[in-house]
């Protein structure tokens, strides 16, 4: 088990597990935990990074130039050991590069660089996907942080909600039984721009906005400290928990699960982007504790 790497300011402290470069703890100045309790009865994850796929590939397989490669849900980065390449009191950078093992699943040269930086009461997470190869690099990427529900400020669980900054008129996607995206839609549960959190929202798994207009949401109770979660670079959003769990995930995605029954090329599926040879793509999010 890898030792967690810590960073801090006067307002926040964070701990990152080099396995997956996974944000595993985020605490306020008084040491109150803002992340999931990771109760394995519900879900033991904390904030996995989703690469090179987001969600479920059809039949646990992707296809590159007609050849099939095994690929599990959310990709392999979340189970890979990253190198710690920079560490100061308020900053830590982790890097994962392609290897013989990754190329059995994803036959490309890549470098995935993840920087965590705390500035006062804000945690910034900046991901850069580099393409050192000589051909376009297809990829998807997503964040999956699980925040404490309820937050540790004495408000009831049922008093918590997520407020979007823009109108979200679109219906939501539906997950099929195998975790891929069903052809149908489900009505949006938003009341104006507010999602009032309740277990029954998640009886059929995640809420999925495939074209989210907001670039930030506020999560918390109607009074007391809240989290301002910004995601300026991702066009999709998932919100998920398991009924009864003490977490809720706010998941900015630049990708999405395969359409149900998909048998096409990986690079042609929804949510996949390409990075030019020698190029890079940056995707960031931030979490600010608002008093």
N, C-alpha and C positions, 0 to 999 in steps of 0.2 A: 504493500500500500504506500503510495507516494505521499510525501509530506506536503501539506497544503502551504501555499505561498500567501503571505499576508501583506496588505497595503492599508493605509489609513490616512485620515485627516482629523481635524478636531471635531468633525461632525459625523463621520462614517468610518467603519472599518470593513474590509472585505477579505475573504479567504478563497483562494482558487486552487482546485485540485489539478495538478499537471496531467492526470489522466483525463483526457477530454478537454483540457483547459476550461474546466467547468466551475463557474461561480458557485461556491458551495455554502457561503455564509455572507450575509450583509447585515451589519448591526449599526444601530444608532449610537450616539455618544454615551448613552447610559448602558450599552451592552445588550439592548433588546433586539432579538432576532427578527429580521424582516423577511427572511426566506422560509421555505417549507421546513417542516419537521422531518421530512423524508421517511415517514412511517412506511415500512415495507408492506404493511397490510393493504396499503393503497397504491403507492408508487415511491420507489426509492430514489428516483432521479431528483436533481436539484435545478440545474440549468444547462442541459446538454446543448452543444453546438451541432447543428444539423448540416452535414456535408458528406458526400456530394449530392445527396438527395434529401428532400423534405417529404416526410410522410411515407406511405407504403408503396413500394414498387409492385406492380402486378406480378404475382407468383415469385416474389423475392428475386426478381431478375431485371437487369437492364440490358439493352442491346446496342452495341457499338459496331457500326459498319457490318451489320448482319450477324455478328457473333454475340453469344449470350454470356453475361457475367453475373455471378451471384451478388446480390445487394440486399441487405436487411433494411428494415424500416429505419428511416432517419440517417442512414449511412454509417460509415465506420469511424468518423472523427471522434465521436463521443466515447469510443472505447479505446482510443489510441493515446499513447504516451507522447505528450508534447515536450519539446525542449524549452527550458527557461532561458531566454536569450537576453533579457534585461530585467533588472529589479532594483527599484529605489524605494524610498519610504512610501511613496504615493503612486507608484507605477510598476506594472509588471507586464512583460511581453513573452508570449509563448509561440513556438513555431512547430508546425508539422509539415514534413516534406514527403514526397512520394518514395516508395520503397518497393522491394520485391513483393511484399505482402499486399500493399495497397493496389499494386498493378494487377493482381489477380482478380480484383473487383472493379477496377477503374483504371483503364490502361493509358494513363496520361501522366506527364510530369506536372507537378504543381507544388506550390508552397502556400500553406495556410498560416497567416500571421495574425495573432489575436493580442490586442493591447487593452489592459484594464488600467484606468487612471481615475483617481479620486480627486476632485476639485471641490473643496468645501463640502456642501451637502449633496453633491452629484457624483454618481459613478458613471463614467463613460466606458463603453465597450466598443472598440473599433477593430473590425475584421478586414484584412486585405488578402485577397486571393490573387496570387501571382502565377503567371503562365510563363515558365522558363523554356517551354518547348517551341518548336518551329511550325506548329499548326494551331488553329483555334482550339481553345479549351472550353468545352461545354461544362456547365456546373449549375447547381442550385445551392442555396444556403438559407438557414433559418436559425433564429434564436428561440429558446424554450425555457425561459426563467419561471420558476414557481415561487410565488410570493405567499407569505403567511396570510391565511384567511381563517380567523380574523387577524388583523394587524395587532401588535401587542400594546394597545392603548386603551383597553377596557371597554371598547364598544362591541355590541353584539354582532355575531356573525351575519345575521339577517339584515343588519343595517348597512352592510357594505355594498358598494356599487362601482361600476366603471362608467365614466363619462367620456364620450368622444368629443373632439373639438369641431367636427364637421358633421353635417347631415349624412346619414348612411341609408339611402333609400332602397338599396338592392336586397334581394332575398339572399339567403345563405346557402352554401353548398351542403350536401348530405353525404355522409360516409356510408359506403356499402358495408356488408358484413365482414369483408376481408380487409377493411381499412382503406380501400381505394375510394375514388370520388364517384358517387352515383350520378346518373344523368339528371335526376330531379333537383328541386330546390326546396328549402323550408322557409317559412315566413320569418322576417327579422323579429327578434324579441325586444328590440329597443323601444323605449317610450321616449319620443323625441330623440335625444342623444344619450339617453341613460339606459344602461343595462343593470337592472336590479338583480344581484346575484342570489341564486337559489339552487339547491341541489337538483331540482327537477329539470332545470335547463340542460343538464348534462347527462340525462338518462340515455340519450342516443349518441354519446361521445361529444366531440368538440363542436363549438360554434366556429364557422369558417366564413370569413369575408374574403372572397377571391379578388375583389377590387375595392379595397378600403380607401376611402377618401381622406380620412383623418391621418395625420402624421404624429399624433400623440393622444394619450388617454390619461385620465386621472383615476387612480384606484384608491379606495378607502371608504371609511364610514362617512356619514353626512356631517360629522364634526370630528375634530381632532386631527392629528397628523395624517397625511396622505402621501401617496407616491405619484409623481408625475413621470410618466413613461413615454419617451419620445423615440420615434422610429422613422426618420426622414427618408431612408433609402429603400424601404421595403413596401411593395404594393399589395401585400396580402397580410391577413391577421387571423390568428386562431386564439380562442379563449377556451380553456379546458380545465376540468378537474374530475375527480371521481366523487360521486355523492358520498358525503360524510367526511371527506378528507379535510385536513387543515391547510390546504393550499389552493391557490388558483394560478394557472399559468396564463400569462399574457405573451403571445408568441408572434413577433414580427417575422414574416417569411418573405424570402425572394425565391419562392418555389412552392410546390404543392404536390400532394400524392398523385399517383397515376390515375387517369380515368379508368373506371371499371372495365376489366377485360383488355386493357391496352397491350398491344403487341408490336407497336412501332418502335422507331429509333429513339434512344434516350434524348438525343439532341433536338428532336422534334416535339417532345411532349410539353404540355403547358408548364410554365414556370422555369424553364431552362434558358439560361443566357450563355453567351459565348464571350471569351476574353481573347483578344488578339495575341499572336505570338509576341513574347516579350512584354506584354501589357499586364495590367492589374485592375482589379475591381475592389472598391472599398464599400463596406456596408457597416453602418454603425447604429447603435442605440444608446440611450442613457436613462438612468433612473435617479430622480431627484427626490429627496425627502423634504416635503413641504410641511412646516410646523402647523 
